[in-house]
Amino acid sequence: MTKKSRTKSRASSKKHPRITAAQVIASLTSPRAPPITKLGTAALPYLKKLVEGDNMLLATKALYAAGVVGGDDAAEIIRYGAKSRKPLLRVVSAAAAESLSPEMAESVLKPLLKSRDAGIKKWAKHTTKSQNALRSRSAKAPRAAP
């Protein structure tokens, strides 16, 4: 291995640090562990597995954490939760959608607004109102002169 390739390898590992499932779980459950935002998008595959798993406590924390981490992959995890048969995951998806961009949030919230479950519908409406307020504030913001 040449010196140049070793340096490149180190640089790429700094961009996307290697993390473990245990680190992700610790960030969700332990106040002493680094917050999920420190782990960044590298945590998303682990968060997805937790959302798909049987442990409801970890699944809900992972689902909300995906929204905090953000990005296209996070939106996909939140959409997955929104389509779940488990009502609690759908409620958390509605809450987590608040951290998404308005366009991504709309794709999550639209089906949840049609839910027969009052809790799901309530959170979906709350998040929709927050997203609408965000849109109107950004529309009213003065634009920089060219």
N, C-alpha and C positions, 0 to 999 in steps of 0.2 A: 504494500500500500504506500503510495507516494505521500509526501508531506501535504501537497495540494489537496488530494482526495480526503485525507484525514481532516483537514481544516473545513472542507465543504461538508463533511459528515457531521462535524461538531456544530456547524452553523445551522444545518437543517434540524438537528435535534433540539436546538434552542427554540426554533420557531414552533415546533410541534413536540413538546416534551412528552416523553413516554410516561404514561400514568397507568395505574392498575385499577381494577374494580374495587379493591379494598380502599384505595384513596378516595374514589368517588363516593362510596358508601360512607366513609368517615366524614367527608365534607357535608353530607346530607344529615348525618346523625350526631356528630360530635361538635360541641362549641369550640373545642381546642384545635380542630383540624382547619386547614385553610378553606376559605369559602369556595364554592363551586366556580365563581368567576375567575379565581386564580388558576383553576385547571383548564378553563376555556373550552373551546370547541372539541378538544381531544377527549373530553368527558362525554360527548353526545352519544357515541355508540354504547357506552355503559349505561347511560341514562335510558336509552331506548330498551335495552334488555331488562332493566328494572321495571319500566312501565309495562312491558309485556309479561312480567313475572306474576307470581301468585301472592307475593307479600304486598298487601294493599297499602300499608304505611309507607314502604319504600317506593312503591309505584306512584303514589300521589306526590311525594316529595320530589321524585325524579322528574315527574311531568312538569311541575311548577318550575323546577330548576332549569329545565330545558328552555323555558320562556326567558328566564333570567340570563342564560348564556346567549341565546338569540341565534339568528341566522336561518338560512334555508332548511338545514337539517333539523334544527330545533322546531321549526314550523311543521315539518313532516311528523315529528314525534307528537306534537300537540294535536295535529289532525288525527293521528292514530287514536289518541286518547278520546277525542271528540266522537269517534265512531264506535267506541267500546260499548259492550253490553252492560258494563258496570257503571251505574249512575254516578258514583263518586268520581270516577275518572272523567266523565263528561263535565261535571261541575268544575273540577280543577282545570280542565281544558279551557273552559269559558273564562276562568280567572287568569290563566296563563296567557291567553290570547291578548290580554291587555299590553303585554310587553312586545308584541309583534308590530310590524308596520301595519298601517291601516288596511292595505291590500291583502296581506297575509291573514290578518285577524278576521277580515270579512269572510274568507273562505272557511275559517273554522267556525265562526259564529252563525252563519246562515242556517245550517241544519239544526243547530242547537236552539235557535229561536223558535223552531217549529216543534220542539219537544213537548210531550204531554206532562213531563215531570216539572213541577212548579219550581223546584230548587235550581234545576238546570236552566230553565227559562229565565229565572230571576238573575242569575249570574251572567247569562248571555246578554240580557238587556242592559245590565249595569256596565259591562265591558263595551257594548255598542255605544252607550252614551259617552263613556270616556273616550272612545275612539273618535266619535263625532266632535267632541269638544276639542280634541287634539287637532283634528282637521281644520276646524274653524279658526283656531288660534294661529295655525301655520298659514292659513289663507289670508289672515289679517296682518300678518307680520310684514313690515316694510321690506321691500326688496332693495338690494344694493344696486346702485347706479352702475351702468356698464362702463 
